[in-house]
Amino acid sequence: MSQARVLALTLLALLAFAGNSLLCRMALRETRIDPASFTTLRLVSGALALWLIVRMRGAAASSAGNAYSAFALFAYAICFSLAYVQLSAGTGALLLFGAVQATMIGWGLYGGERLRALQLGGLLLAAAGLIGLLLPGLSAPPLAAATLMLAAGAAWGVYSLRGRASNATPLSTTARNFALSVPFAFAALGVSGWSSALSLDGRGLAYALASGIVTSALGYAVWYTALQGLSRTQAATVQLSVPIIAAFGGVLLLGEPVTWRLLLCAAAILGGIALVIVAPARTAVSTR
């Protein structure tokens, strides 16, 4: 695969990932759709689109997906939607990305990896940025919504770690996990309906379907293709741009403000994570 194609596919995938934040925020701020309906429509349409993509590529149906991974995927999606009722697109993407990376780095440390001095400094810098973002103040995000987004990031981190351990084709496994997540989504929809919290309109429906089909299913298909030309470090590093793209999209499309607090904390979080990712970690024999 040519470098130009890898670059183009990577850019499209990153735009899709940032687009998920923008679509969810637009739907929950500007339409009457509720978080449970948005999540259900996103997962159902994503499952159907991924099934179609896998079939068009002639790949065999995967049996590697399982209920644990599917529940982690659902937990990410529902917490993501609930959080974006109040969070701005950029702040939400930053919290999500930070929690994903923290989960995966933490698992690596548990598994025996040891950080070098530069990586440890990066980890402390990222932690300081996260604390600074969440400290009470006029520009601090709502704590409940921020906690939900951190939970979404942790769930996605767990999902990613489980996928990394699988030997199956990533896209086929993702398609199966999307399908297995649908019952969890319908259960959440039932709970929300029992509490009379369901609401839907045409624009909300369109945003949810776009999130499921375009920025989720097609986004993952493009990303997994791009990964064939990227090293693991390159793949982790380029994802640092997702919160930045989401923040700029929030400013341009939603008129969201960008505060100095957000900028400084984003620089600390993303810069710290970059130091952890780029510097090679030492390995240690685990005694667990």
C-alpha positions in Angstrom: 0.0 0.0 0.0 1.4 3.4 -1.0 2.2 6.0 1.7 -0.2 8.4 0.0 -3.1 5.9 0.4 -2.2 5.2 4.0 -2.2 8.9 4.7 -5.5 9.5 3.0 -7.2 6.5 4.8 -5.7 7.5 8.1 -7.1 11.1 7.7 -10.5 9.8 6.8 -10.6 7.5 9.8 -9.6 10.2 12.2 -12.2 12.5 10.8 -14.8 9.7 11.3 -13.8 9.2 14.9 -14.0 12.9 15.6 -17.3 12.9 13.7 -18.8 10.5 16.2 -18.4 13.2 18.9 -19.8 15.9 16.8 -22.8 13.9 15.6 -23.7 12.7 19.1 -23.4 16.2 20.5 -25.4 17.8 17.7 -28.1 15.2 18.1 -28.5 15.5 21.9 -28.2 19.3 21.9 -30.2 20.3 18.8 -32.8 17.6 18.5 -35.3 15.7 20.7 -33.6 12.3 20.5 -32.8 10.8 23.9 -29.4 9.0 24.7 -30.9 5.5 24.7 -32.6 5.9 21.3 -29.4 7.4 19.8 -27.3 4.6 21.2 -29.7 1.9 20.0 -30.0 3.3 16.5 -26.2 3.8 16.3 -25.5 0.2 17.3 -28.2 -1.4 15.2 -27.3 0.6 12.0 -23.6 0.0 12.7 -24.1 -3.7 13.0 -26.1 -3.9 9.7 -23.5 -1.8 7.9 -20.6 -3.8 9.2 -22.3 -7.1 8.3 -22.7 -5.7 4.7 -19.1 -4.5 4.5 -17.8 -7.9 5.7 -20.0 -9.7 3.2 -18.9 -7.4 0.3 -15.3 -8.0 1.1 -15.9 -11.7 1.0 -14.7 -12.3 4.5 -15.9 -15.2 6.6 -18.3 -14.4 9.5 -16.3 -14.2 12.7 -17.1 -16.2 15.8 -14.5 -14.4 17.9 -16.9 -11.8 19.3 -18.4 -12.6 22.6 -20.8 -11.2 25.2 -18.1 -9.6 27.3 -16.7 -7.6 24.5 -20.2 -6.7 23.3 -21.1 -5.4 26.7 -17.9 -3.3 26.8 -18.9 -1.9 23.4 -22.4 -1.1 24.6 -21.1 0.4 27.9 -18.9 2.7 25.9 -21.8 3.7 23.5 -24.4 4.4 26.2 -22.0 6.3 28.5 -20.8 8.3 25.5 -24.3 9.3 24.6 -25.3 10.2 28.2 -22.2 12.3 28.6 -22.8 14.3 25.5 -26.1 15.6 26.8 -23.9 18.2 28.7 -20.3 18.0 27.4 -18.9 20.0 24.5 -17.6 18.0 21.6 -13.9 18.8 22.3 -14.0 18.3 26.0 -15.8 15.0 25.6 -13.4 13.7 23.0 -10.4 14.7 25.2 -11.8 12.9 28.3 -12.7 9.9 26.2 -9.3 9.6 24.6 -7.5 10.2 27.9 -9.5 7.4 29.6 -8.9 5.0 26.7 -5.2 5.5 26.8 -5.0 5.4 30.6 -6.8 2.1 30.6 -4.5 0.5 28.1 -1.4 2.0 29.7 -2.5 0.8 33.1 -3.1 -2.7 31.8 0.4 -2.7 30.3 1.9 -1.8 33.7 -0.1 -4.5 35.3 1.2 -7.0 32.8 4.8 -6.2 33.5 5.8 -3.1 31.5 7.9 -0.6 33.3 8.0 3.1 32.4 11.2 5.0 31.7 11.8 8.4 33.3 10.5 10.3 30.2 7.4 8.1 30.1 6.8 8.5 33.8 7.0 12.3 33.4 4.5 12.1 30.5 2.1 10.1 32.6 2.3 12.6 35.5 1.9 15.5 33.0 -1.2 13.8 31.5 -2.7 13.2 35.0 -2.1 16.8 36.0 -3.9 17.9 32.8 -6.9 15.7 33.6 -7.0 16.9 37.2 -6.8 20.5 36.0 -9.6 20.0 33.6 -11.9 18.5 36.2 -11.2 20.9 39.1 -14.2 23.0 40.0 -14.4 26.4 38.2 -16.5 28.3 35.8 -15.1 26.5 32.8 -15.0 23.0 34.3 -17.2 20.4 32.6 -20.1 19.0 34.7 -18.7 16.4 37.0 -21.4 13.8 36.3 -21.1 14.1 32.6 -17.3 14.0 32.8 -17.4 10.9 34.9 -19.7 9.2 32.3 -17.3 10.0 29.5 -14.3 8.7 31.5 -16.4 5.5 32.0 -17.0 5.4 28.3 -13.3 5.7 27.7 -12.5 2.9 30.2 -15.0 0.6 28.5 -13.6 1.3 25.1 -10.1 0.6 26.5 -11.3 -2.8 27.8 -12.9 -3.5 24.4 -9.7 -2.6 22.6 -7.6 -4.8 24.9 -9.9 -7.7 24.3 -9.7 -7.2 20.6 -5.9 -7.0 20.7 -5.8 -10.5 22.3 -8.0 -12.0 19.5 -6.4 -13.6 16.4 -9.5 -13.1 14.3 -9.9 -10.4 11.6 -10.6 -7.1 13.4 -13.4 -6.0 11.2 -15.2 -9.3 11.3 -14.9 -9.4 15.1 -16.1 -5.8 15.3 -19.1 -6.7 13.2 -20.0 -9.6 15.4 -19.6 -7.6 18.6 -21.8 -4.8 17.2 -24.5 -7.4 16.5 -24.1 -8.9 20.0 -24.3 -5.5 21.6 -27.8 -4.9 20.1 -29.7 -6.8 22.9 -28.0 -4.7 25.5 -29.0 -1.5 23.7 -32.7 -2.7 23.5 -32.6 -3.5 27.2 -31.5 0.1 27.9 -34.1 1.4 25.5 -36.7 -0.6 27.5 -35.5 0.9 30.8 -35.6 4.4 29.3 -39.1 3.8 27.9 -40.3 2.5 31.2 -39.2 5.8 32.8 -40.9 7.7 29.9 -37.6 9.2 28.8 -37.8 8.2 25.1 -38.0 10.9 22.4 -37.2 11.0 18.7 -37.4 13.2 15.7 -36.3 13.2 12.1 -33.0 15.1 12.5 -32.1 13.0 15.6 -32.7 9.8 13.7 -30.6 11.1 10.8 -27.7 11.9 13.1 -27.9 8.6 14.9 -27.9 6.6 11.6 -25.0 8.7 10.3 -23.1 7.9 13.5 -23.8 4.2 13.1 -23.2 3.8 9.4 -20.7 6.4 8.4 -18.5 7.4 11.4 -18.7 4.1 13.1 -19.0 1.2 10.6 -17.3 2.9 7.6 -14.8 4.6 10.0 -13.7 1.3 11.5 -13.4 -0.3 8.0 -11.2 2.5 6.8 -9.1 2.5 10.0 -8.5 -1.2 9.9 -7.3 -0.8 6.3 -5.0 2.1 7.2 -3.5 0.0 10.1 -1.9 -2.2 7.5 0.5 0.6 6.7 1.0 2.0 10.2 3.1 0.7 13.1 1.5 0.4 16.5 3.3 3.5 17.7 2.2 5.5 14.6 -1.4 4.4 15.0 -1.5 5.4 18.7 0.2 8.7 18.0 -2.0 9.9 15.1 -5.1 9.3 17.3 -3.9 12.2 19.4 -5.4 14.4 16.8 -8.9 13.2 17.3 -9.8 15.5 20.3 -8.3 18.4 18.4 -10.3 17.7 15.3 -13.4 17.3 17.5 -12.7 20.6 19.3 -12.3 22.5 16.0 -15.4 20.9 14.6 -17.3 21.9 17.7 -16.2 25.5 17.2 -17.1 25.6 13.5 -20.3 23.6 13.5 -21.7 24.1 17.0 -20.3 27.5 18.0 -18.7 26.0 21.1 -16.2 28.1 23.0 -12.6 27.2 23.4 -11.2 28.3 26.8 -7.6 28.7 27.9 -8.3 26.0 30.5 -9.3 23.5 27.8 -6.3 24.4 25.6 -3.7 24.1 28.4 -5.2 20.9 29.8 -5.5 19.4 26.3 -1.8 20.2 25.7 -0.8 18.5 29.0 -3.0 15.4 28.5 -2.1 14.8 24.8 1.5 15.8 25.2 1.9 13.5 28.3 0.3 10.6 26.5 2.5 11.2 23.5 5.6 10.9 25.6 4.3 7.6 27.1 3.5 6.2 23.6 6.6 7.3 21.7 9.2 6.3 24.2 9.8 2.5 24.3 8.8 0.9 27.6 11.0 -1.5 29.5 9.6 -4.9 30.1 9.8 -6.9 33.3 9.0 -10.5 34.1 5.6 -10.6 35.8 5.3 -12.6 38.9 1.4 -12.7 38.7 
